[in-house]
């Protein structure tokens, strides 16, 4: 068999039929042939060349037919077909030329499955079939993101984007909007551009945020990552300006969640199970003057020292919950700031106070209410906070006098501040409390009975 095969190869080389195809028939753009030849011995050789190209580009699909002797097989009828997504459709039925070839121009489609071609040739004994799925050359693309650079917290803004190929053709496709979380980019939304290559989305960043858009690739164009938009989130209120030399609270607390809804958005509810479970054994224990049924949870928006709006919590006696709602709404309306407003059980149990650690809460400048503990400096006496009828507001700037001195710090003693520290009943904070039946008592407030 070796001499016979060698002679066939030599004959084919002489005819020039095994020469490498030119650029229009580059093997790089061809899939493997699929032939249904069957039987044994030499048969005709049917091949199909469809060069790679860009979507919407016209290229020549070329059929080559060699006889069993390896020579061009002229005057033979071949059928060129294309897949339309559901079935094979006839593009042309022609006879091969003297060189055993026949060509037909075809337009490459944007959907890969529509660029499937096959050629068939029927002999008296069998049908030869060859298929080609040329890969598309993908065009470059560019995504551009537009948006404002500054935004007041709580407001929304529109991010706009445009997407086009490097040749300026508008692209319709999927774009992933991403947000920088500080630990990497995370998907925030998925958009679809219009036929004009445009999309827009409303966002409401609550902190300084960077956005970018990632155009997802398709079979005929490459993806792209846009420019970044850095949004400076601005406080909607005025920052508290403290006197030079004013010490910071000894304990730091993380910022609470940003405010929700409009205004104070203050609401009161019965104590949820998770809140009550956190309180038991810390800010509440058996023997306290008020039980779960006599307490309420107040959730409210408040103005922070940094000018941002936050959402805090207070646990108060049900007898005064209406007054407390009036107070927090009044403080919010007057933009009178609170540094933090965590429930006092966050600070853990204090055996010294026999209740939640009020010392730690005050050292963090935390505004709180109910805490079934002993009085500061007199732990055997019950504190006014044990009934849930008092609110300890900004205790760092408004220290309390105890038998052991000023708590939590004495720097502010004798110093006032128009927004956060009061030394007389004329202060706007004192007046807000007074309007709702509270009186000032050594830097704390206690409801009248």
N, C-alpha and C positions, 0 to 999 in steps of 0.2 A: 504493500500500500504506500510506502514512503515515496518511491519514484513517481507514482501516479499523482500523489498530492503535490509533490514538488513541481511537476510539469504544469499542473493547474495554476499554481501560484505564479509561475513564470509567465504563463500566458496572460494572466490577469494583469501583471505588472506591465507587460508590453502594451496592453490596451489602455493602461493608465487608469484603471478603474479602482485600484486600491490606494491611490494617492490620497493624502490627508485632505479633508474637505476644507474649503476656504472659509473666511470669516462668516459668510452667510450661513454656513452649515457647521459651525463650531460644535464639537462634541460636548463642550462644557454646558450647552443649553439643552442637551438631550437626555431623556430618561432611557431606561433599558428597553430594548425591543421585546415585543411579545409576539411570537410567531406560532401559528397553529399549523405546523408542517406535517407532522405525523409520518409514519412509515420509516424506512431506512434508505440508505444511499444518498447521492447528491440530489438536491432540489434547487429550485430557483432561489435567488437571494433578493428579498424585498426590503428596502430600507427607506426611511423617511427622515428628512432633516428639517427642523424648525428652529431657527436661531433664536437666541435670547434677545429680548428687547424691552423697551418701556411700554407701559400700558398706553393704549390708543395708537401705538406705532404699527405701521404696515411692514410686514416682512414676507419673504418668499418661502412658502412651504415647498420643499423639493422632494420628489419621489425618485428613487433609483431602483431599477429592476435589472438584475443580472440573470442570465440563463444558467442552466445546470453546468455549462462548460465555463462559467465565469465571465462570459462576454456580455456586453450590453444587449438587452432583449428589447428590440424595437417593435413598434406597432402593437403593443399589448395594452389591453384596457385595464386601467386601475381606477379605483374609486377612493377619493379623499373625503374623509368625514370629520365632523367636529361635534363635540359633546355640548349640548345646550343646557345642562343642568339636570335633565331628566332622561334624555335619550340621544342617540347618535343621529346627526343630520348630515345629509349629503351636501358637500361643497362643490365637488366637481367629479365627473367621470370622463377621463380622457385617455388617449393612447400615448404610449411612450415614444419619444423621438429616437433618432438614430443612435444617440448616446445612451439610450435606455432611461432617459430622465423625462420628467414632466414637472412643471412648477406652476404654482398658483399663489397670488398675493393674499395674505390673511391679515386681519387686524387683531392684535393682542388685546384681550379684555382685561379689565381691572380685577375681576374675580378669578382666582387661580383655577377653580374647577371648570371655567369656561375656556381654558387654554389647553384642552386635551384634544389631541388630533390622532387619527389613525388612518391607515391606508390598507385597502384590500385588493387582492388580485386572485382571481379564480382560475385554476387550471382544470384540465379534464379529470384530475384525480384528487384535488384538494383545494382549499382556500388558504392563501397566505395572508397573515395579518401582522402589521407592525404598528405600534403605538408610541407616541411621543408626548410628553408633558413638559414643554419648555418652561424653565423658571424665569420669572420676570426680573428685569433689572429694576431696582426700586429707586424712585426719585427722592432726593433730599427734601426735607420740610422744615418749616420754622414756625414755632408758636411764640406769640408775643402777648404778654399780660399787661393790662392797664388797671390802675386803681389809685386811690388817693393815699397819701403818705401819713396823714394824721386823722385821728378819729376820736371823738369824745366817747368815753366808756358808756356802754348801754345803747349806743346808736348803731345802726347798720349801715353798710356801704355796699356798693356794687363793684364787683370785679368783672372786667370785660377782657375777652381774649380774641385773637384772630389767628388763623392757621392757614398757611399756604405752602405750596411746593417752592423749590428754589427758582422755578420759572414763573412764579406768581400766580399759579392756578389755585383757586380757593379749594380747601379740603373739607370734606364732610366726614366726620369720624368721632371717635371717643377720646375725651381728654380727662385725665385724672387731676383734680385739684388737690394739692398737697400743702400741709401746714407744718412748719418747723416746731416741734414740741420741746426743743432743747436737748433731746436725746436722739434726734434723727427726724427725718421727714416721714409724716404719716398722712394717709389718704383722708381728705376731708369731704370730698364729693366727687361724683363722676358726671361729666357733662357731655352733651352731644352738640357738635357744631352744626350750624345750618348749612344750606347749600352755598351760602356766601362765606362760609368758613368762620362764622362768628358764634360766640356764646357768651352768656352773662350769668352771674349768680350773686345773690345777696348773702353777705356774711356779717357776723356780729362778734368780732374778736373782743374778748374781755381783758386781754393783756397785750403787751407788745408782741406782735406776731409777724412772721415772714410767710409769704405764700409763693407758690410757684405752680405752673401747670405743665403736665407731662402729656404730650400727644402720643397716643398709642399707635404703633406701626400697623400697617396692613400689608397685603400681598404685593401692593404696587408702590408704596411709599414708605420711607423710614420714619420712625418716631422722632420726637424732639422734646427737649426740656427748655422751658421758657426762661426768661429773666425772672429775678425775684422781686417781689414787692414787699418792702418792710413797712409795716403799719405801726406808727407810734400811738399807742393807746393813751389818751389824755384824761386826767381826772375831770369829772364834771363839776366838781366843787372846788372850793379854795382850800389849800393846804394850811394846816395849823403852823403858825410861826411862833416858836417857843423862844423865850429869852436866852440870850447868850449865857452859856454856863449851866443851863438846865440839864440835870443828869437824866440819862435814859433809864427806864425801868430795869431792875436787876435781872428780871427773867424775860426772855424773848418768847413770843408766841407766833405761830404761823398766821398769815392772813386768813380770815374766814372766807367762805364762798362769796362771790359777788352777789349783789342784790338781785332780786327777781321781781318783776312787775313794776308798777309805777308807784311813786310816793313811798310812804313807809310800808305799805302792804302788810300791816300788822294783823296777825290772826292769833286766836287763842283756842287751844284744844285740850282735851283730857290728856293725861300723860300716856304716850304710847309705851308698849311693853319694853322696847329696847331702851328708852330713856329711863323708865322706872328701874329696870334691871341694873343700869349703870349707877343709879342713885343709891340703891339699897346697900347699906354697909359703908357708905361713904358720906353722902350729904344727908341721908335719912337712915334712922334705925328705930327699933321699937322703943316706945316711950316718948317719941317726939310729939309736940303739941298738935300737929296736923298730919293726917295720913294722905294716902294717894288720892282718895276721892275728894279731898279738900284742896288739892293743888292743880294748877293749870300750867301748860307750856305755852309761852308766848314766843312766836317767831316774828321778827321784824327786820326791816331794812334800816340801816343807820349810816350816817356819814363818818368815815374814818378820818384819822388825823392827816392822812395823805391826800384827802380830797376825793377818794373813791367811795362808792356806795357798797356796803357789805350787808350780809344777812346774819343776824345773831339770834341767840335764844336766852330767855329768862324763865325760871320756874318761880311762880308766885302763888300766893293764897287766892283761892277762888273768890273770896270776899272782896278783893281789891282788883281783880283782873280788869274790870271795866276802866278803873282809874289808870292802871298801868298802860292799857292801850291808848288812853288819851295822852299820857305822858310821852310815850315813844313817838306817837304821831306828831305831838307838839315839838319835840326835840328835832325830829326830822324836818318838819316844815320850816323851822328857824335855822336849819343847818348848823346845829350845835353838835360838835363831834364827840364820838366815843372811840376810844382806842381799840378795845376788843370787847366782845360780849359772848363769852363762852359760859356754859353751865359750870358751876364751881366743882362738880364731881370730876371734871377733867383733871384736877390737880391732886387727886388721890386723897386717902384718909390721913388725918393727923391725930395721933394719939394725944398730943399736947392739947389740941382743941376739942378732942372727942367729936370730930365731925370732919367735913371736907377741909382741906388745907387752905384756909382763908389767908394765911400769911403769904403763901405762894401766889395765890390769886391776886392779892393786892400788889405784891412785888412785880407782877406782870402787867399792872394797870388794867386789870380785867374788871369790867362792870358785871356784877352778879346780883342775885336776889336770894332766894331760899337757900339756907344752909343751916341745918340743925346742928349747931356747935356751941361750945362755950364762948363766953365773952372774951375779947382780947384783953390779956392781962389778968382776967378773973375767970379762968376756965370752969370753975364750979358754978358760976352764974350762967344762965342761958342767954345767948346773944339775941338781939332783936331780930336778926335774920332767921332765927329758928321758926318763926311764925309765917314767914313768907310775905310779910307786909312791909318790908323795907328793900330799898335798892341802893347798892353801893356803887356809885358812878365815878369813873376815873379816879380810883383811890390813890394813885401815885401822885397826882397833882392836888388831891384833896385828902391829905392824911388825917387819921383819927388819933385823938389824944387818949392814951391808955395809962393805967398806973405805972407802966414801965416806959412811958415816953411816947413820942409820935411814931406811928406805924402807917406805912412801911418806910418812910423816909421823911426827914425834917427840912429838906431844902426848900420846899414850897411853903413852909409855914411862914405866914406873913406876906406871901407873894400871891398876886391874883393874875388872872388872865381873862380877857373879855369873852373867851369862848369855852375854855376847858377848866378853869380854876376859879372858885368863888369864895369870897370872904365876907359877903354880906347878903342880906335878903334882896338887895336890889339887882343882883346878878340875873341875867336872862334865864339861866338854867334853873335857879331857885324859883323864879316866878312861874316857869312852866310847871314845875312840880306843885307849887302852891295852888295854881288854878285847878288842879285835880285832887286837892285835899291832902297833900303831903306837906310835912314841915321839915325844916332843916335841923339836923341834930348832929353836931360835931363832925360834919363832913359826910354824914349819911342821911338818908331820908326814911322816915317812918310814917306809915299811913295813920291818919287819925281814926279813932273809933267813935 
